[in-house]
Amino acid sequence: ALAMAAALVLVARSIDFRLLGEALRSVRWPYVVLTLAFSLLSPVVKAQRWRRLFHPHAVTASAVRLADLVVIGQATNFLIPGRWGELVRTFLAGDELGMSKWFVLGTLAAEKLIDLIVLALLVVAILPFVVLPADLASQVEVVILTALAVVVGTVALLGGRTLWLRLMDWGLRLLPETMAARWRARIVAGLDGLSALGSRRAALAVWGWTALFWIVAWATSFWLLLAFDLPASPLIALTLLVVLQGGVAVPSTPGKIGVFQLLCMVVLAVFGIAEPVGLAYGLVLYVVVVGGVTVLVGLSRW
């Protein structure tokens, strides 16, 4: 609660609410509708990529149902501080698809690894063109080093699977036989969830859908720039995407209230856009993204 209050104070300070109202009244609604359409498309594309991560197993669930599970996980992450959405998605998918929950958890680990790699690459790509505030710039090195560490760890897991299983068996011998067998099956299933990354054909499909997912996410930020008659700059939209993806991934306030809007204000201020307009942009984008997820979750539960 204190963190949320602090974030809201930071958002509200020095804001001319008259200019904020003018910015909101001047919104071009056709572009807002276009922003909403791309926001709703995002979980569908993400679900298609997730399907490929189940390699070599076939998934019988429809793309719509997989998208339902994706948005349920997203809604959980928005509403509850932490990353509980992945666990919720793991349990629901395991039950509905009749698969090991540890295998499903492995596919989600692969999903997060891929997105972390893309995020790190995009951060490196924008650095020569954008001077970020000190608070944001200090996080750049953390993102890049984390991505490198995770990539190295994953390559080691995939490439040295036999060795790791032997070491695991050596460690599990200290447990009772039944418990050791149960944990071995779980760990093997989790490693199997990463198998799509080791298959050339599956990995090609996964990375293709990943590219489309990030393009759709970028377009969501881009169209809303036009809604506020801001510069139609691919760089501004990309910087917003990178900062928001990295910023909201960190556990913060319930619903990311305040934090989401503050990040939009800070990024747009870097490009010379007034704080009231930046706050208006953040408010509308929040309603579109979180509202869209909420509607999809409601439809999926119905």
SULGI-V498925 format. One record per residue. N is the residue number from 1. RES is the residue in one letter. PSI is psi in radians with two decimals (NA if undefined). Layout:
# SULGI-V498925
N/RES/PSI  N/RES/PSI
This chain:
# SULGI-V498925
1/A/-0.72  2/L/-0.70  3/A/-0.71  4/M/-0.74  5/A/-0.73  6/A/-0.74  7/A/-0.71  8/L/-0.64  9/V/-0.75  10/L/-0.67  11/V/-0.71  12/A/-0.41  13/R/2.45  14/S/0.32  15/I/2.28  16/D/1.80  17/F/-0.34  18/R/-0.78  19/L/-0.60  20/L/-0.80  21/G/-0.70  22/E/-0.70  23/A/-0.71  24/L/-0.64  25/R/-0.42  26/S/0.09  27/V/2.40  28/R/1.84  29/W/-0.53  30/P/-0.63  31/Y/-0.52  32/V/-0.74  33/V/-0.70  34/L/-0.69  35/T/-0.77  36/L/-0.71  37/A/-0.76  38/F/-0.59  39/S/-0.69  40/L/-0.47  41/L/-0.49  42/S/-0.88  43/P/-0.46  44/V/-0.78  45/V/-0.71  46/K/-0.65  47/A/-0.66  48/Q/-0.68  49/R/-0.72  50/W/-0.68  51/R/-0.73  52/R/-0.41  53/L/-0.17  54/F/0.00  55/H/2.34  56/P/0.21  57/H/2.50  58/A/2.43  59/V/2.12  60/T/-0.32  61/A/2.57  62/S/2.85  63/A/-0.62  64/V/-0.75  65/R/-0.68  66/L/-0.67  67/A/-0.64  68/D/-0.80  69/L/-0.64  70/V/-0.84  71/V/-0.51  72/I/-0.75  73/G/-0.73  74/Q/-0.75  75/A/-0.69  76/T/-0.75  77/N/-0.60  78/F/-0.74  79/L/-0.56  80/I/2.12  81/P/2.36  82/G/-3.04  83/R/0.84  84/W/-0.29  85/G/-0.61  86/E/-0.68  87/L/-0.68  88/V/-0.80  89/R/-0.65  90/T/-0.84  91/F/-0.73  92/L/-0.79  93/A/-0.70  94/G/-0.75  95/D/-0.80  96/E/-0.60  97/L/-0.13  98/G/0.59  99/M/2.84  100/S/2.30  101/K/-0.49  102/W/-0.60  103/F/-0.79  104/V/-0.74  105/L/-0.62  106/G/-0.68  107/T/-0.63  108/L/-0.60  109/A/-0.71  110/A/-0.71  111/E/-0.82  112/K/-0.64  113/L/-0.82  114/I/-0.81  115/D/-0.59  116/L/-0.70  117/I/-0.82  118/V/-0.75  119/L/-0.77  120/A/-0.73  121/L/-0.69  122/L/-0.65  123/V/-0.82  124/V/-0.65  125/A/-0.64  126/I/-0.30  127/L/-0.72  128/P/-0.27  129/F/-0.19  130/V/2.32  131/V/1.78  132/L/2.65  133/P/2.73  134/A/-0.70  135/D/-0.68  136/L/-0.69  137/A/-0.57  138/S/-0.35  139/Q/-0.21  140/V/-0.85  141/E/-0.66  142/V/-0.78  143/V/-0.81  144/I/-0.82  145/L/-0.66  146/T/-0.77  147/A/-0.76  148/L/-0.76  149/A/-0.74  150/V/-0.69  151/V/-0.82  152/V/-0.75  153/G/-0.72  154/T/-0.75  155/V/-0.70  156/A/-0.70  157/L/-0.79  158/L/-0.70  159/G/-0.52  160/G/0.66  161/R/-0.78  162/T/-0.76  163/L/-0.79  164/W/-0.65  165/L/-0.63  166/R/-0.75  167/L/-0.66  168/M/-0.78  169/D/-0.66  170/W/-0.71  171/G/-0.64  172/L/-0.25  173/R/-0.28  174/L/-0.27  175/L/2.80  176/P/2.60  177/E/-0.78  178/T/-0.78  179/M/-0.70  180/A/-0.74  181/A/-0.68  182/R/-0.78  183/W/-0.57  184/R/-0.76  185/A/-0.68  186/R/-0.79  187/I/-0.72  188/V/-0.73  189/A/-0.71  190/G/-0.74  191/L/-0.64  192/D/-0.50  193/G/-0.30  194/L/0.00  195/S/-0.47  196/A/-0.52  197/L/-0.36  198/G/-0.05  199/S/2.17  200/R/-0.81  201/R/-0.82  202/A/-0.74  203/A/-0.64  204/L/-0.76  205/A/-0.73  206/V/-0.81  207/W/-0.52  208/G/-0.82  209/W/-0.52  210/T/-0.78  211/A/-0.77  212/L/-0.70  213/F/-0.80  214/W/-0.53  215/I/-0.75  216/V/-0.74  217/A/-0.70  218/W/-0.75  219/A/-0.56  220/T/-0.79  221/S/-0.63  222/F/-0.83  223/W/-0.56  224/L/-0.45  225/L/-0.75  226/L/-0.53  227/A/-0.54  228/F/0.20  229/D/0.63  230/L/2.90  231/P/2.33  232/A/1.20  233/S/2.04  234/P/-0.57  235/L/-0.73  236/I/-0.79  237/A/-0.70  238/L/-0.71  239/T/-0.73  240/L/-0.80  241/L/-0.85  242/V/-0.82  243/V/-0.74  244/L/-0.73  245/Q/-0.76  246/G/-0.68  247/G/-0.76  248/V/-0.23  249/A/-0.42  250/V/2.28  251/P/2.24  252/S/-2.17  253/T/2.70  254/P/2.24  255/G/0.06  256/K/0.41  257/I/2.33  258/G/-0.91  259/V/-0.82  260/F/-0.86  261/Q/-0.66  262/L/-0.72  263/L/-0.73  264/C/-0.76  265/M/-0.80  266/V/-0.80  267/V/-0.82  268/L/-0.54  269/A/-0.56  270/V/-0.56  271/F/0.29  272/G/0.33  273/I/2.30  274/A/2.56  275/E/-0.72  276/P/-0.69  277/V/-0.70  278/G/-0.70  279/L/-0.72  280/A/-0.76  281/Y/-0.82  282/G/-0.66  283/L/-0.81  284/V/-0.75  285/L/-0.67  286/Y/-0.81  287/V/-0.72  288/V/-0.87  289/V/-0.96  290/V/-0.67  291/G/-0.72  292/G/-0.77  293/V/-0.73  294/T/-0.76  295/V/-0.75  296/L/-0.68  297/V/-0.75  298/G/-0.73  299/L/-0.69  300/S/-0.66  301/R/-0.56  302/W/NA
